[in-house]
Amino acid sequence: MKWRKLGLVYHAPFDRSWKHSSALAPTPLLLDDRIRVYAGFRDPHGVSRIGYVDVDRADPTQILTISRSPVLDIGIPGCFDDNGVNLGDIVRYDQNLYMFYVGYQPAIKAKFLAFSGLAISTDHGLSFKRLTNTPILDRSPEAPFIRCIHSIHQADDGFFDIYYSAGHRWQKIDELDFPYYQTNYMRSPNLFSFPAIGQPVIIPTLPAYRAGRARFFTIGSSQYLYYTVGSLNGSYILELCKFEQNNWVPQADPGITLSESGFDNIHLCYPAVIHVDDKYFMFYNGNKMGYDGFGVAILESP
């Protein structure tokens, strides 16, 4: 497949507010005449809260509105999400919207812990309320440090296919610990209970030390996963695999590369694909995990 970049859409204001910088992990949702792109906006201290940017469904480079306040704020002190929340996925289910989000909490002997929370919206995505102050996907023997849902797809049999990041150790780089994580898969009959252990799908090998934020999408009858790989040399770029003969097979060409200059000339990460009318759009982050905002690309050739 081949994507054509349309440019940086949302520019971080750098105004010392709750959305001072970044628009992490842009996650699109189609709403009538617009695409609502949820993302994690960082305050001046680097703490992320979830808001949205509405763009025109016919031309997603055109911004319609930007949320004035977070749709999901950080958790109460002492909870798993008291130091930041970020996007996992948003699912329409039972006439409501369910947001699976990543909650961050600092730790003394590790960089941080990250697990999945769940919130519900009954006002068409203008606000979300936590279903519980504890993780919906907590630590387990397979992932004691990081266990974060990033993509949920309801299969034809009614079950939900779930792709998530699972971290069980730390990788030391320049005397600093960075999280090692892989992408795992599991199934559930509902959105509220999950197996204790899943199946590995994408396992990084050095110099890569993390492969996560996997996003499932289809083009015609073909199934794909985009995911982001971090390497010891500082590379942070997306990769692609395709489901073939009951296996996820890495593709040599992800269909999109770094720009020669601009907001995505060093890093290219956290893609999410949406099918709108007869087009496919990809929302993604660039340098420093989306520090400047998020961009969009359009599929030219499947």
GIHU-V903459 format. One record per pair of residues at least 12 apart in sequence whose C-alpha atoms are under 6 Angstrom apart, sorted by the first residue. I is the first residue (numbers start at 1). J is the second residue. D is the distance in whole Angstrom. If there is no record, write none. Layout:
I:J:D / I:J:D
This chain:
1:255:5 / 1:301:5 / 1:302:4 / 2:255:4 / 2:300:6 / 2:301:5 / 3:255:6 / 3:256:6 / 3:297:6 / 3:298:5 / 3:299:4 / 3:300:6 / 4:297:5 / 4:298:5 / 5:297:4 / 6:296:6 / 6:297:5 / 7:295:5 / 8:294:6 / 8:295:4 / 9:61:5 / 9:295:5 / 10:293:5 / 10:294:6 / 11:292:6 / 11:293:5 / 12:292:5 / 12:293:5 / 16:44:6 / 17:43:6 / 18:43:4 / 19:41:5 / 19:42:5 / 19:43:5 / 20:42:6 / 20:43:5 / 20:44:6 / 21:42:5 / 21:291:6 / 22:41:5 / 22:42:6 / 22:290:5 / 22:291:4 / 22:292:5 / 22:293:5 / 23:39:5 / 23:40:5 / 23:41:5 / 23:290:6 / 23:293:5 / 24:39:5 / 24:40:5 / 24:290:6 / 25:39:6 / 25:270:5 / 26:38:6 / 26:39:5 / 33:57:6 / 34:55:6 / 34:56:5 / 34:57:5 / 35:54:6 / 35:55:5 / 35:57:5 / 36:53:6 / 36:54:4 / 37:52:5 / 37:53:5 / 38:51:6 / 38:52:4 / 39:51:6 / 39:52:6 / 40:86:5 / 47:84:5 / 48:84:5 / 48:85:6 / 49:73:5 / 49:85:5 / 50:70:5 / 50:71:6 / 50:72:5 / 51:67:6 / 51:70:5 / 51:71:5 / 52:67:5 / 53:65:6 / 53:66:5 / 71:127:4 / 71:128:6 / 72:128:6 / 80:103:6 / 80:105:5 / 81:103:4 / 81:104:5 / 81:105:6 / 82:105:6 / 83:104:5 / 83:105:5 / 84:103:6 / 84:104:5 / 85:102:5 / 85:103:5 / 86:101:6 / 86:102:5 / 87:101:5 / 88:100:5 / 88:101:5 / 88:149:6 / 88:150:4 / 89:150:6 / 89:151:6 / 96:122:6 / 97:120:6 / 97:121:5 / 98:119:6 / 98:120:5 / 99:118:6 / 99:119:5 / 100:117:6 / 100:118:5 / 101:116:6 / 101:117:5 / 102:115:6 / 102:116:5 / 102:148:6 / 103:115:6 / 113:145:5 / 113:146:6 / 114:146:5 / 115:138:6 / 115:146:6 / 115:147:5 / 115:148:5 / 116:135:5 / 116:136:6 / 116:137:5 / 116:148:5 / 117:135:5 / 117:136:5 / 118:130:6 / 119:131:5 / 143:166:5 / 143:167:5 / 143:168:5 / 144:168:6 / 145:167:6 / 145:168:6 / 146:166:5 / 146:167:4 / 147:165:6 / 147:166:5 / 148:164:5 / 148:165:5 / 149:164:4 / 150:164:5 / 150:213:5 / 151:163:5 / 151:215:5 / 159:188:6 / 159:189:5 / 160:187:5 / 160:188:5 / 161:187:5 / 162:185:6 / 162:186:5 / 162:187:6 / 163:184:6 / 163:185:5 / 164:183:6 / 164:184:5 / 165:182:6 / 165:183:5 / 165:212:5 / 166:181:5 / 166:182:5 / 167:180:6 / 167:181:4 / 180:209:5 / 180:210:5 / 181:210:5 / 182:202:6 / 182:203:5 / 182:210:6 / 182:211:5 / 182:212:6 / 183:201:6 / 183:202:5 / 183:212:5 / 184:198:6 / 184:199:5 / 184:200:4 / 184:201:5 / 185:198:5 / 185:199:5 / 186:198:5 / 207:231:5 / 207:232:5 / 208:230:6 / 208:231:4 / 209:231:6 / 210:229:6 / 210:230:5 / 211:228:5 / 211:229:4 / 212:227:6 / 212:228:5 / 213:227:5 / 214:226:5 / 214:227:4 / 223:242:6 / 223:243:6 / 224:241:6 / 224:242:5 / 225:240:6 / 225:241:5 / 226:239:6 / 226:240:5 / 227:239:6 / 228:269:6 / 236:267:5 / 237:267:6 / 237:268:5 / 237:269:5 / 238:269:5 / 239:254:6 / 240:254:5 / 263:286:6 / 263:287:6 / 264:286:4 / 264:287:5 / 266:287:6 / 267:286:5 / 267:287:4 / 268:285:6 / 268:286:5 / 269:285:5 / 270:284:5 / 270:285:6 / 271:283:6 / 271:284:4 / 280:298:6 / 280:299:5 / 281:297:6 / 281:298:5 / 282:296:5 / 282:297:5 / 283:295:6 / 283:296:4
